[in-house]
Amino acid sequence: MVKISRKLMTAKEFMIAYPEENMRKYELINGIVYKYPSPYTIHQELIGFLTPKLYELSKKDKTKYFMFLPFDVYLFDDGKEDECNTVVQPDLFICDKAKIKKDGCYGTPDFIIEIIGEATGFIDTYTKLNKYWLSGVKEYWTIEPEEGNILVLKFNRENKKAEGEFFTFTDKVKSNIFEGLEIDFAEFSSEWL
């Protein structure tokens, strides 16, 4: 990951400076532009493993929508859409259908999964985690393939608390907010583990 902006930007400035065809490896977080290398094979394998499970869940709940990268998510501090300074591309997420538009998700998803890579570790586990919490995400999973760990965080903005639990690739992991979402990571296999 490389910070590349010299000045803080808004989402509107970001979309002009980084046209759609170049956006796939860029994110704007708190006004700062970050560039990432392409993900590793295991990252893509995990997305392939998780996608059918999350897709099926979203099909059962007609008010929810499942997406995976590359897809822009606009996060607003305290609902201030005109002051947006964050455009991210979570690896996988579920949100209210009402937030999905042709060119992105406008507002905070309920559930986000980020797969940690060498270049994204600090951003995903600190910078994005903080931004997701402050913008109202309810549940956030980080998956570290190198370590074989899954961290599940459940956020409660009302009492300003976060609860976390660690799992490994031998565990079944249940969502705290979506009934019926349970992923048996023992089913995941990769020659890269």
ChimeraX attribute file (.defattr): number of C-alpha atoms within 10 A of each C-alpha:
attribute: neighborCount
match mode: 1-to-1
recipient: residues
	/A:1	16
	/A:2	12
	/A:3	13
	/A:4	11
	/A:5	14
	/A:6	8
	/A:7	8
	/A:8	14
	/A:9	20
	/A:10	18
	/A:11	22
	/A:12	13
	/A:13	12
	/A:14	22
	/A:15	14
	/A:16	9
	/A:17	12
	/A:18	14
	/A:19	10
	/A:20	10
	/A:21	7
	/A:22	9
	/A:23	17
	/A:24	18
	/A:25	15
	/A:26	21
	/A:27	24
	/A:28	24
	/A:29	23
	/A:30	19
	/A:31	19
	/A:32	19
	/A:33	22
	/A:34	18
	/A:35	18
	/A:36	14
	/A:37	14
	/A:38	11
	/A:39	15
	/A:40	11
	/A:41	11
	/A:42	18
	/A:43	20
	/A:44	13
	/A:45	14
	/A:46	18
	/A:47	17
	/A:48	11
	/A:49	16
	/A:50	16
	/A:51	15
	/A:52	11
	/A:53	13
	/A:54	20
	/A:55	17
	/A:56	12
	/A:57	18
	/A:58	20
	/A:59	12
	/A:60	9
	/A:61	11
	/A:62	10
	/A:63	11
	/A:64	19
	/A:65	21
	/A:66	21
	/A:67	22
	/A:68	18
	/A:69	14
	/A:70	15
	/A:71	19
	/A:72	20
	/A:73	23
	/A:74	22
	/A:75	29
	/A:76	22
	/A:77	19
	/A:78	10
	/A:79	13
	/A:80	11
	/A:81	14
	/A:82	11
	/A:83	14
	/A:84	22
	/A:85	24
	/A:86	24
	/A:87	28
	/A:88	19
	/A:89	23
	/A:90	21
	/A:91	20
	/A:92	22
	/A:93	26
	/A:94	20
	/A:95	22
	/A:96	19
	/A:97	15
	/A:98	12
	/A:99	16
	/A:100	18
	/A:101	9
	/A:102	5
	/A:103	10
	/A:104	16
	/A:105	24
	/A:106	20
	/A:107	23
	/A:108	26
	/A:109	29
	/A:110	18
	/A:111	22
	/A:112	24
	/A:113	22
	/A:114	23
	/A:115	22
	/A:116	23
	/A:117	21
	/A:118	12
	/A:119	15
	/A:120	19
	/A:121	16
	/A:122	14
	/A:123	16
	/A:124	22
	/A:125	16
	/A:126	11
	/A:127	13
	/A:128	19
	/A:129	20
	/A:130	12
	/A:131	19
	/A:132	24
	/A:133	21
	/A:134	17
	/A:135	18
	/A:136	20
	/A:137	23
	/A:138	20
	/A:139	25
	/A:140	22
	/A:141	24
	/A:142	21
	/A:143	24
	/A:144	19
	/A:145	19
	/A:146	12
	/A:147	11
	/A:148	13
	/A:149	18
	/A:150	22
	/A:151	18
	/A:152	21
	/A:153	23
	/A:154	21
	/A:155	21
	/A:156	15
	/A:157	14
	/A:158	6
	/A:159	7
	/A:160	9
	/A:161	10
	/A:162	13
	/A:163	10
	/A:164	12
	/A:165	11
	/A:166	14
	/A:167	15
	/A:168	17
	/A:169	20
	/A:170	13
	/A:171	15
	/A:172	13
	/A:173	19
	/A:174	14
	/A:175	17
	/A:176	16
	/A:177	12
	/A:178	14
	/A:179	9
	/A:180	10
	/A:181	14
	/A:182	14
	/A:183	17
	/A:184	12
	/A:185	20
	/A:186	11
	/A:187	11
	/A:188	14
	/A:189	13
	/A:190	10
	/A:191	6
	/A:192	11
	/A:193	11
